[in-house]
Amino acid sequence: MTETIEAPALSTRRRWTVLAICASALFLVGLDTTIVTVGLSEIGHGLGVGEQRTAWLVDAYTVTFASLLVTAGAVADRFGRRRVFQTGLVVFALSSLACAMAPTAEFLVAARVVQGIGASMLSPVALAIVVNAMPDPRERAQAIGVWGAMFGLSMAVGPVTGGALIGLFGWRAVFWINVPVVLIAFVLVRALVPESRGPRPRRLDMPGQLLLIALLWITVATLIEGPRLGWTAPIVLGGYAALILLGVVFVRVESRVDQPLIEPGLFLIPSFAGAILGAVAVFVAFSVTLLTTTLFLQHVHGWTPVVAGAATLPMAVTATLCAPLSGYLVGRIGPRTPLLLAGACLTAGGVLLLGLGNGPLLPVLVAAYLCIGAGVGFANAPITDTAVGGLPPHRAGVASGTASTARQLGTALGIALAGSAVAAAPTEDFLTAALPALLTVTACGIILLVVADAAKGRPRNSQPEQSATSPDR
């Protein structure tokens, strides 16, 4: 049995310092999910890669990150959270350095895969460190509120930061910026963050892990390469068949494991299945909006990456403002109301995007960004609450890990969908080509409204059973 190492009692100042250090790593993880998006055209031109394949530069990171989240948390619980966290920082820094110096697109994609491995060691592990450092439930709940807001903020400000860095220093700067930040975080972690391990670390489910990696990669590869190869090409048809076969095998394998990577039985619980569907929908809508509109502004209207990135600022503002309000509402009245607000905002944003070619550009675009940012901000807390609410403690960790995987999967799917629709679209037909992607945003909002209808409210001032569980674990 693994020895349990509990963190020593820390002062209030030290506890919140630990949160700040871990949150800075989380910020980088979210930032690198979206910071590249606004610069895909610049990177493609710089490395000579076709527009249709630039989605790999984002999804190589997000798919790897999504597929390893749960296993990284289990490894950290067994071998030491600070140790795995520091390892993740080193991997993230070295891979960022490799990304910044990439001579070819293939090299950059490979480096992004390694960067995703490093990111998977940061997000869930940092959360476990924070939870372990804050034993008081009230203080822990406040810290997790800050944590959730930081993740949403990092995702939303990525395009703004990326556009500014590309405009000032070129596309390689979006990777160079990681290195000094990670080095500072590494020194602070070593000096101030105590070591801890899980009292009952989960067994590693390697068959499930390998099957999940294969499922996610084949899904995204089919979406990205399908338009280029043809949806009825033999290799694409083989992809469909492989997905069906692997899906069946995955369910059978995971159903027979005592501690599965993803527990299939949880999907028989309507609230949990709805939360996972909602998590995918929210981040599909967000990433489709981000890629489609930034490409539209650059390709059709001739905006520079820095201006296109700055235009997304309203989305970052509302995502940041609505996240803590959503957490407050979930704590007071349960998840249903914030989920309804999230669904309504995403639906309205999708409808506004459909009118991009029928009126003044800026008012329509800003209104759409405000709505979609609010939808993302309102959605995170209730999705986590709905996923784990009512489950016994021994199942809540797997449930929240699955929800985190669903978020990253949604991001990867959204990038693949939008990229396959508009990456190579002629300027004059851009909005026509983008129509399926923009309709997807509206559809995602409607899906969230359906999920909200199935979510149960909770009595006033009650707390979820697993209040320490976060979107990123």
LOPA-530278 format. One record per residue (C-alpha): x, y negated, z; residue in one letter. Coordinates in steps of 0.2 Angstrom, whole numbers, padded with zeros to 4 digits, always signed. Last residue first. Layout:
<recs>
XYZA/...
</recs>
This chain:
<recs>
-0048-0085-0061R/-0049-0101-0071D/-0067-0105-0069P/-0065-0105-0050S/-0069-0094-0036T/-0067-0101-0019A/-0085-0103-0016S/-0088-0084-0017Q/-0105-0083-0009E/-0111-0098-0017P/-0115-0112-0005Q/-0131-0118+0002S/-0135-0137+0004N/-0152-0136-0004R/-0158-0119-0008P/-0152-0111-0024R/-0159-0112-0042G/-0159-0097-0053K/-0152-0096-0070A/-0163-0089-0084A/-0169-0105-0091D/-0151-0112-0091A/-0146-0098-0102V/-0159-0103-0115V/-0154-0121-0114L/-0136-0115-0116L/-0141-0106-0132I/-0149-0122-0138I/-0133-0132-0136G/-0123-0118-0145C/-0135-0119-0160A/-0132-0138-0161T/-0113-0135-0161V/-0116-0121-0174T/-0125-0133-0186L/-0109-0143-0186L/-0099-0128-0192A/-0112-0123-0205P/-0112-0141-0212L/-0093-0143-0213A/-0092-0138-0231A/-0106-0151-0235T/-0097-0164-0224L/-0081-0161-0234F/-0087-0162-0251D/-0079-0178-0257E/-0063-0174-0248T/-0061-0156-0255P/-0063-0143-0241A/-0047-0133-0237A/-0048-0134-0218A/-0067-0136-0218V/-0076-0119-0215A/-0062-0107-0210S/-0054-0120-0198G/-0071-0124-0190A/-0075-0105-0187L/-0057-0101-0181A/-0056-0116-0170I/-0073-0112-0162G/-0068-0094-0160L/-0052-0098-0151A/-0061-0110-0140T/-0075-0098-0136G/-0062-0085-0132L/-0054-0096-0120Q/-0070-0099-0111R/-0075-0081-0111A/-0058-0076-0103T/-0062-0088-0089S/-0080-0080-0087A/-0072-0063-0087T/-0060-0068-0073G/-0075-0075-0063S/-0084-0059-0064A/-0069-0048-0060V/-0066-0058-0045G/-0084-0058-0040A/-0086-0039-0040R/-0078-0035-0023H/-0086-0050-0015P/-0104-0044-0019P/-0113-0053-0033L/-0127-0065-0030G/-0118-0080-0039G/-0103-0074-0048V/-0107-0078-0066A/-0121-0091-0062T/-0109-0101-0051D/-0095-0101-0064T/-0107-0107-0077I/-0114-0120-0066P/-0097-0128-0063A/-0092-0128-0081N/-0107-0134-0090A/-0110-0152-0084F/-0093-0158-0090G/-0094-0149-0107V/-0111-0156-0110G/-0106-0174-0105A/-0091-0173-0118G/-0104-0167-0131I/-0115-0182-0128C/-0102-0195-0127L/-0093-0188-0142Y/-0110-0188-0152A/-0113-0206-0147A/-0096-0211-0152V/-0097-0203-0169L/-0114-0211-0173V/-0109-0228-0167P/-0092-0226-0177L/-0098-0220-0194L/-0112-0232-0198P/-0126-0221-0206G/-0130-0206-0216N/-0113-0196-0217G/-0111-0192-0199L/-0130-0188-0197G/-0126-0169-0193L/-0115-0175-0179L/-0129-0183-0170L/-0139-0167-0170V/-0124-0158-0163G/-0122-0171-0149G/-0141-0170-0145A/-0139-0151-0143T/-0123-0152-0132L/-0132-0165-0121C/-0148-0155-0119A/-0138-0139-0115G/-0127-0147-0102A/-0142-0156-0094L/-0151-0139-0093L/-0135-0131-0086L/-0134-0145-0073P/-0152-0142-0068T/-0151-0123-0067R/-0135-0121-0057P/-0141-0123-0039G/-0149-0138-0030I/-0136-0145-0018R/-0120-0136-0022G/-0124-0135-0041V/-0128-0153-0041L/-0112-0158-0033Y/-0102-0148-0045G/-0111-0156-0060S/-0107-0173-0053L/-0089-0168-0052P/-0088-0162-0070A/-0099-0177-0077C/-0086-0190-0075L/-0072-0181-0083T/-0082-0174-0098A/-0089-0191-0100T/-0072-0199-0102V/-0064-0186-0112A/-0078-0186-0125M/-0077-0205-0126P/-0058-0204-0129L/-0061-0194-0145T/-0057-0209-0156A/-0040-0210-0148A/-0035-0194-0157G/-0041-0200-0174A/-0032-0216-0171V/-0016-0207-0166V/-0018-0194-0180P/-0019-0208-0193T/-0036-0212-0201W/-0038-0209-0220G/-0057-0209-0220H/-0060-0192-0228V/-0045-0182-0223H/-0040-0190-0206Q/-0057-0194-0199L/-0065-0177-0206F/-0050-0167-0199L/-0053-0175-0182T/-0072-0172-0183T/-0071-0154-0188T/-0057-0149-0175L/-0064-0157-0160L/-0082-0153-0164T/-0079-0135-0167V/-0068-0134-0151S/-0082-0141-0140F/-0096-0131-0148A/-0086-0115-0147V/-0081-0120-0129F/-0099-0122-0123V/-0106-0107-0132A/-0092-0095-0125V/-0096-0100-0108A/-0115-0099-0111G/-0113-0081-0117L/-0103-0077-0101I/-0116-0086-0090A/-0131-0077-0099G/-0123-0060-0096A/-0120-0064-0078F/-0138-0070-0076S/-0145-0055-0085P/-0136-0042-0075I/-0133-0028-0087L/-0117-0037-0093F/-0109-0033-0076L/-0110-0014-0080G/-0096-0017-0093P/-0083-0022-0080E/-0069-0031-0088I/-0051-0026-0083L/-0058-0011-0075P/-0055-0005-0056Q/-0062+0012-0055D/-0060+0016-0073V/-0073+0026-0083R/-0084+0012-0089S/-0069+0002-0095E/-0064+0017-0107V/-0081+0019-0114R/-0084+0000-0116V/-0067-0002-0125F/-0070+0013-0136V/-0086+0006-0142V/-0079-0011-0145G/-0063-0003-0154L/-0074+0006-0166L/-0085-0009-0170I/-0070-0021-0172L/-0060-0009-0182A/-0075-0007-0194A/-0076-0026-0196Y/-0058-0027-0199G/-0058-0014-0212G/-0071-0024-0221L/-0058-0038-0221V/-0045-0027-0228I/-0056-0021-0242P/-0061-0039-0247A/-0080-0042-0244T/-0078-0058-0234W/-0065-0065-0246G/-0046-0066-0243L/-0045-0084-0240R/-0062-0086-0232P/-0060-0070-0221G/-0042-0075-0215E/-0047-0086-0200I/-0063-0076-0195L/-0055-0059-0197T/-0040-0064-0188A/-0050-0071-0174V/-0060-0055-0171T/-0044-0044-0174I/-0034-0053-0161W/-0048-0052-0148L/-0052-0034-0150L/-0033-0029-0150A/-0029-0039-0135I/-0045-0031-0126L/-0039-0014-0131L/-0022-0016-0124L/-0029-0023-0107Q/-0042-0009-0105G/-0028+0004-0108P/-0017-0006-0096M/-0029-0007-0081D/-0017-0013-0068L/-0024-0009-0050R/-0031-0023-0041R/-0021-0031-0026P/-0029-0028-0009R/-0022-0041+0003P/-0017-0052-0011G/+0001-0059-0010R/+0008-0075-0004S/+0023-0086-0006E/+0023-0104+0000P/+0023-0119-0012V/+0035-0134-0006L/+0053-0132-0012A/+0051-0119-0026R/+0035-0126-0032V/+0042-0143-0032L/+0058-0138-0043V/+0047-0128-0055F/+0034-0143-0057A/+0049-0155-0061I/+0055-0142-0074L/+0038-0140-0081V/+0035-0159-0084V/+0052-0161-0092P/+0048-0147-0104V/+0030-0150-0109N/+0033-0166-0118I/+0044-0157-0131W/+0029-0148-0137F/+0018-0162-0142V/+0034-0171-0147A/+0036-0159-0162R/+0022-0168-0171W/+0031-0184-0174G/+0037-0197-0161F/+0025-0212-0160L/+0010-0206-0170G/+0012-0188-0165I/+0014-0192-0147L/-0002-0204-0148A/-0012-0191-0157G/-0008-0177-0145G/-0012-0187-0130T/-0029-0192-0137V/-0032-0175-0143P/-0027-0167-0127G/-0038-0179-0116V/-0053-0167-0116A/-0045-0151-0112M/-0034-0159-0098S/-0049-0167-0091L/-0060-0151-0090G/-0045-0142-0082F/-0043-0157-0069M/-0061-0158-0065A/-0062-0139-0061G/-0047-0141-0049W/-0053-0156-0041V/-0069-0147-0037G/-0059-0132-0032I/-0050-0143-0019A/-0066-0149-0012Q/-0073-0131-0010A/-0057-0127-0001R/-0058-0141+0011E/-0076-0135+0015R/-0071-0117+0016P/-0056-0120+0028D/-0042-0107+0023P/-0033-0119+0011M/-0016-0112+0006A/-0023-0096+0000N/-0036-0104-0011V/-0022-0116-0019V/-0011-0101-0022I/-0025-0091-0030A/-0029-0106-0041L/-0010-0107-0047A/-0011-0088-0051V/-0026-0090-0062P/-0019-0104-0072S/-0001-0101-0072L/+0004-0083-0077M/-0009-0084-0092S/+0000-0100-0098A/+0017-0091-0100G/+0009-0077-0111I/+0001-0091-0121G/+0018-0099-0123Q/+0024-0083-0130V/+0010-0082-0143V/+0014-0100-0147R/+0032-0096-0150A/+0026-0082-0163A/+0015-0095-0171V/+0029-0108-0172L/+0041-0095-0180F/+0028-0090-0193E/+0026-0109-0197A/+0044-0111-0200T/+0059-0120-0192P/+0052-0121-0174A/+0062-0133-0163M/+0047-0140-0153A/+0039-0123-0153C/+0055-0115-0146A/+0056-0128-0132L/+0038-0125-0128S/+0042-0106-0127S/+0056-0110-0115L/+0045-0121-0104A/+0030-0109-0104F/+0041-0094-0100V/+0050-0103-0086V/+0033-0110-0079L/+0026-0092-0080G/+0040-0085-0070T/+0038-0098-0057Q/+0019-0093-0055F/+0024-0075-0055V/+0036-0078-0040R/+0024-0090-0031R/+0010-0077-0033R/+0019-0062-0026G/+0021-0045-0034F/+0004-0037-0031R/-0008-0052-0031D/+0003-0060-0045A/+0001-0044-0056V/-0018-0044-0053A/-0019-0063-0058G/-0009-0060-0074A/-0020-0045-0078T/-0036-0055-0078V/-0029-0070-0089L/-0020-0059-0102L/-0033-0059-0116S/-0038-0077-0115A/-0020-0084-0115F/-0015-0073-0130T/-0031-0078-0139V/-0028-0097-0135T/-0010-0098-0140Y/-0011-0089-0157A/-0027-0098-0159D/-0020-0115-0160V/-0006-0113-0173L/-0017-0099-0181W/-0030-0112-0186A/-0016-0119-0198T/-0020-0105-0210R/-0033-0113-0222Q/-0023-0129-0222E/-0008-0121-0231G/+0009-0120-0222V/+0023-0130-0228G/+0031-0133-0211L/+0029-0152-0210G/+0013-0153-0220H/+0005-0140-0209G/+0011-0148-0193I/+0004-0165-0199E/-0012-0157-0204S/-0014-0148-0187L/-0010-0164-0177G/-0027-0167-0169V/-0028-0149-0164T/-0011-0147-0156V/-0016-0156-0140I/-0031-0145-0138T/-0026-0129-0129T/-0009-0136-0124D/-0018-0149-0113L/-0027-0135-0104G/-0011-0126-0099V/-0003-0143-0095L/-0017-0148-0084F/-0016-0132-0075L/+0002-0134-0071A/-0001-0151-0064S/-0015-0144-0054A/-0003-0132-0045C/+0008-0146-0040I/-0007-0157-0034A/-0015-0143-0025L/+0002-0139-0016V/+0003-0157-0011T/-0015-0156-0004W/-0010-0142+0007R/+0006-0151+0012R/-0003-0167+0017R/-0016-0157+0027T/-0002-0148+0036S/+0001-0130+0032L/-0002-0114+0042A/+0009-0100+0035P/+0004-0092+0019A/-0001-0074+0021E/+0010-0060+0014I/+0001-0043+0012T/+0012-0028+0010E/+0006-0017-0005T/+0000+0000+0000M/
</recs>
